[in-house]
Amino acid sequence: MFEVVYYSMTGNTRKVAETIAAGLGVKAESVKEKKELAKDSFVFLGSGCYASKPGGKLRKFIARNDFKGRKMALFGTSGSGEGHEVKAIEELLKAKGALIKGSFCCKGRALFFFNRGHPSNEELAKAREFANEMKKS
Ligand SMILES: Cc1cc2nc3c(=O)[nH]c(=O)nc-3n(C[C@H](O)[C@H](O)[C@H](O)COP(=O)(O)O)c2cc1C
């Protein structure tokens, strides 16, 4: 069973989350509404990048849930597209004993005029490929 949980302030990461979720045949859920994770589910967790970090609500979600031995895949969007948010999520989860199977990051539109058109259709297609790859792991 897969779960896709995300934090998105301006909608870019939500697009990636929904694309991944569609590939997995599940619904993407905002971390703001997510209560509990199913036991033993494979969780895709993602966030936008805010001052080089994932959103505070996502960090709190990680702090209050049990990830020991859980299979996980990570994703994120940022102005730079470099994935600092994904690396930060990975560190937090590794400290909680999660098994990180892979990660995906891409650019997201920022401040109305940077990165217009991102995540692009091509980036979303890559996100879908990523979901398919992770399904096999
Ligand atoms: C408050 C704020 C801080 C940001 N800080 C960074 C940053 O440190 N590095 C970066 O590459 N992008 C930064 N960005 C750009 C966002 O990471 C980018 O727009 C991302 O796609 C936002 O995801 P979201 O639409 O899911 O919220 C910032 C954007 C906002 C609104």
The ligand as a Tripos MOL2 file, in Angstrom:
@<TRIPOS>MOLECULE
LIG
   31    33     1     0     0
SMALL
NO_CHARGES

@<TRIPOS>ATOM
      1 C1          9.1280   31.7090    1.8420 C.3       1 LIG1
      2 C2          9.8570   31.0410    0.7010 C.ar      1 LIG1
      3 C3         11.1830   30.6770    0.8460 C.ar      1 LIG1
      4 C4         11.8650   30.0560   -0.2050 C.ar      1 LIG1
      5 N1         13.1700   29.6680   -0.0280 N.ar      1 LIG1
      6 C5         13.8160   29.0170   -1.0320 C.ar      1 LIG1
      7 C6         15.1690   28.5560   -0.8620 C.ar      1 LIG1
      8 O1         15.7850   28.7330    0.1830 O.2       1 LIG1
      9 N2         15.7690   27.9050   -1.8940 N.ar      1 LIG1
     10 C7         15.1170   27.6760   -3.0890 C.ar      1 LIG1
     11 O2         15.7140   27.0720   -3.9900 O.2       1 LIG1
     12 N3         13.8250   28.0800   -3.2770 N.ar      1 LIG1
     13 C8         13.1720   28.7410   -2.2790 C.ar      1 LIG1
     14 N4         11.8620   29.1420   -2.4590 N.ar      1 LIG1
     15 C9         11.1580   28.7760   -3.6930 C.3       1 LIG1
     16 C10        10.2890   27.5470   -3.4380 C.3       1 LIG1
     17 O3         11.0610   26.4910   -2.8950 O.3       1 LIG1
     18 C11         9.6180   27.0450   -4.7060 C.3       1 LIG1
     19 O4          8.7600   28.0540   -5.2100 O.3       1 LIG1
     20 C12         8.8520   25.7610   -4.4260 C.3       1 LIG1
     21 O5          8.4320   25.1780   -5.6290 O.3       1 LIG1
     22 C13         7.6780   26.0210   -3.5040 C.3       1 LIG1
     23 O6          6.9370   24.8510   -3.3600 O.3       1 LIG1
     24 P1          5.3530   24.9190   -3.1390 P.3       1 LIG1
     25 O7          4.7470   25.6500   -4.3180 O.co2     1 LIG1
     26 O8          4.9440   23.5000   -3.0580 O.co2     1 LIG1
     27 O9          5.1340   25.6680   -1.8640 O.co2     1 LIG1
     28 C14        11.1850   29.7910   -1.4330 C.ar      1 LIG1
     29 C15         9.8430   30.1870   -1.5720 C.ar      1 LIG1
     30 C16         9.1800   30.7820   -0.5290 C.ar      1 LIG1
     31 C17         7.7300   31.1580   -0.7090 C.3       1 LIG1
@<TRIPOS>BOND
     1     1     2 1
     2     2     3 ar
     3     2    30 ar
     4     3     4 ar
     5     4     5 ar
     6     4    28 ar
     7     5     6 ar
     8     6     7 ar
     9     6    13 1
    10     7     8 2
    11     7     9 ar
    12     9    10 ar
    13    10    11 2
    14    10    12 ar
    15    12    13 ar
    16    13    14 ar
    17    14    15 1
    18    14    28 ar
    19    15    16 1
    20    16    17 1
    21    16    18 1
    22    18    19 1
    23    18    20 1
    24    20    21 1
    25    20    22 1
    26    22    23 1
    27    23    24 1
    28    24    25 2
    29    24    26 1
    30    24    27 1
    31    28    29 ar
    32    29    30 ar
    33    30    31 1
@<TRIPOS>SUBSTRUCTURE
     1 LIG1         1 GROUP 0 **** ****
